[in-house]
Amino acid sequence: MGILGMKELEEWSRIEEGTMKSLHYLLIESCPKLKMLPDGFQHLAAIQHLCFGGMSEEFMKRVRGGGDDHLKEVVDFIVPLERLHGYHLSQG
């Protein structure tokens, strides 16, 4: 799943338990106003890969553990999109 180019997105609503049970891969790209992941992100129990690109420094600091959004218990693999060397969601 990808959340791409939502340049005005500032907040992502809460994720309820039992939602998106089959989500394994999430790409969040070019959402520079998004400050943090939503409450309930831990309910995405199946997620294994989380990739980011074009995000604010504040967002990335939170994701890396400098803020409230600690993901180590939820996600096995977090990578800045730039490290994927041109890989795009459409290339699958």
C-alpha positions as CSV (number, residue, x, y, z in Angstrom):
1,M,0.0,0.0,0.0
2,G,1.2,3.5,-0.7
3,I,0.4,6.9,0.6
4,L,2.0,9.1,-2.1
5,G,2.1,12.8,-2.8
6,M,-0.4,14.0,-0.2
7,K,1.4,17.2,0.3
8,E,-1.3,18.7,2.5
9,L,-1.8,15.7,4.8
10,E,-1.0,16.8,8.3
11,E,-2.7,14.0,10.4
12,W,-3.6,10.4,9.7
13,S,-6.6,9.2,11.7
14,R,-6.5,6.5,14.3
15,I,-6.0,2.9,13.1
16,E,-8.5,0.6,14.8
17,E,-7.6,-2.9,15.9
18,G,-8.4,-5.5,13.2
19,T,-8.0,-3.1,10.3
20,M,-5.8,-3.9,7.3
21,K,-4.9,-7.4,8.6
22,S,-3.1,-8.4,5.4
23,L,-0.9,-5.3,5.0
24,H,2.7,-6.4,4.7
25,Y,4.3,-3.4,2.9
26,L,3.6,0.3,3.4
27,L,5.2,3.1,1.4
28,I,4.8,6.7,2.6
29,E,6.3,9.2,0.2
30,S,6.1,13.0,-0.4
31,C,3.8,13.8,2.6
32,P,6.0,16.6,4.0
33,K,3.4,18.0,6.4
34,L,2.7,14.6,8.1
35,K,4.2,14.9,11.6
36,M,3.7,11.4,12.9
37,L,2.2,8.0,12.4
38,P,-1.4,7.5,13.6
39,D,-2.4,6.2,17.0
40,G,-3.1,2.5,16.7
41,F,-0.3,1.9,14.2
42,Q,0.7,-1.0,16.4
43,H,-2.5,-2.7,15.3
44,L,-0.9,-3.3,11.9
45,A,0.4,-6.6,13.1
46,A,1.2,-8.1,9.7
47,I,3.4,-5.2,8.5
48,Q,7.0,-6.2,7.7
49,H,8.3,-3.5,5.5
50,L,7.9,0.3,5.9
51,C,9.5,2.7,3.5
52,F,9.6,6.5,3.6
53,G,10.7,9.2,1.1
54,G,10.3,13.0,1.0
55,M,9.2,13.2,4.6
56,S,9.9,16.0,7.1
57,E,12.9,15.8,9.5
58,E,10.4,15.8,12.4
59,F,8.6,12.8,11.0
60,M,11.8,10.8,10.4
61,K,13.1,11.6,13.8
62,R,9.9,10.2,15.4
63,V,10.1,7.1,13.2
64,R,13.7,6.5,14.1
65,G,12.9,6.5,17.8
66,G,13.6,10.1,18.7
67,G,9.9,10.8,19.3
68,D,6.7,9.0,20.3
69,D,6.4,6.7,17.3
70,H,8.6,3.7,18.3
71,L,8.3,1.1,15.6
72,K,10.9,-1.6,16.5
73,E,8.2,-3.8,18.0
74,V,6.0,-3.5,15.0
75,V,8.2,-3.4,11.9
76,D,11.2,-5.6,11.0
77,F,12.5,-3.3,8.3
78,I,12.4,0.5,8.0
79,V,14.2,2.1,5.1
80,P,14.4,5.5,3.6
81,L,13.0,5.3,0.1
82,E,16.3,6.8,-1.3
83,R,18.0,3.5,-0.5
84,L,15.7,1.5,-2.8
85,H,17.6,2.9,-5.9
86,G,14.6,3.9,-8.0
87,Y,12.2,1.2,-6.9
88,H,8.6,2.4,-7.1
89,L,5.4,0.8,-6.0
90,S,4.3,0.3,-9.6
91,Q,7.3,-1.9,-10.2
92,G,6.0,-4.2,-7.5
